[in-house]
Amino acid sequence: MSKNQFRFYATVSDRGQIFIPKALQNYFGIKSRDKVSFIVDDDGKVVFMKKRGGKEL
């Protein structure tokens, strides 16, 4: 992991929901009702992005 990367962990609820850590909410400027996307690469890596105006950041 490079020095520009960071790692967070989340627990999946019984309803299949995850909590986005506050540090990530602040970093991406995520607020209630915002849309986010999870993109899974061929190698299994997941990319998390906030959507803005129908486009990913």
C-alpha positions in Angstrom: 0.0 0.0 0.0 1.5 3.4 -1.0 1.6 6.3 1.4 -1.3 8.0 -0.5 -3.6 5.0 0.1 -5.5 4.3 3.3 -7.6 1.4 4.5 -10.9 1.3 6.3 -13.1 -1.6 7.5 -16.9 -1.8 7.6 -19.3 -4.3 9.0 -22.2 -5.5 6.9 -25.6 -5.3 8.7 -28.2 -8.0 8.8 -30.0 -6.0 6.0 -26.8 -6.1 3.8 -26.0 -2.4 4.5 -22.5 -1.0 5.2 -21.6 2.1 7.1 -19.3 4.5 5.3 -16.7 5.7 7.8 -16.9 9.4 8.6 -13.3 10.0 7.3 -14.4 8.7 3.9 -17.6 10.7 4.0 -15.6 13.8 4.7 -12.9 13.0 2.0 -15.5 12.5 -0.7 -18.0 15.1 0.5 -20.7 12.5 0.9 -23.9 13.6 2.5 -27.3 11.9 3.2 -29.0 10.7 0.0 -25.9 11.1 -2.2 -25.2 8.3 -4.7 -22.0 6.2 -4.7 -20.8 3.5 -6.9 -18.8 0.3 -6.4 -16.9 -0.9 -9.5 -15.4 -4.4 -9.4 -12.3 -4.9 -11.6 -11.5 -8.2 -13.2 -8.9 -8.9 -10.5 -11.5 -8.5 -7.7 -10.4 -5.0 -6.7 -13.4 -2.7 -5.8 -13.3 1.0 -6.7 -15.6 3.3 -4.6 -16.7 6.6 -6.2 -19.2 9.3 -5.4 -21.5 10.2 -8.2 -21.9 13.9 -9.1 -24.5 15.0 -11.6 -24.7 11.5 -13.1 -21.0 11.2 -13.4 -18.4 9.6 -11.2 -15.7 11.9 -9.6 
